[in-house]
Amino acid sequence: FKVKNDRIFEEQVKTAYNGSGGFRFDDNDYIRLKLDMFFAIPKSYTKKRKENCLSGVEKPAKKPDIDNVLKNICDSLNGVAYKDDIQIVEVICSKHYTSEDEDYMIIVLEEIGNNEIK
């Protein structure tokens, strides 16, 4: 994933969400959003550095900023997964390296029951 053009990125998120089944939350549901971003390890890294990336010793502290991606995802699913992103009351985000050749992300939306909110 590359967030160079917000509009294109948001369309890609919508398409992917709808392609995965596209569940629509009720207008009064509270939602938890989990976002895991995975980055391919640069080919120029040494073997030791690649090992550090895969073991979690080295983290992908690089662009895109996690908050910018999160904002784009929340906005792109307005009217698609939920009425408005104000329904998102909990967020869990993280960035990881992956042994895959391409960057990717996993987005999980879950309903939070009223008894779970403290």
TAHUCOR-V682745 format. One record per helix or strand of 3 or more residues. SS is the DSSP state (~ for helix, > for strand). FROM is the first residue (numbers start at 1). TO is the last residue. If there is no record, write none. Layout:
# TAHUCOR-V682745
<<SS,FROM,TO> <SS,FROM,TO>>
This chain:
# TAHUCOR-V682745
<<~,6,19> <>,30,40> <~,47,55> <~,66,76> <~,85,87> <>,88,98> <>,104,112> <~,114,116>>
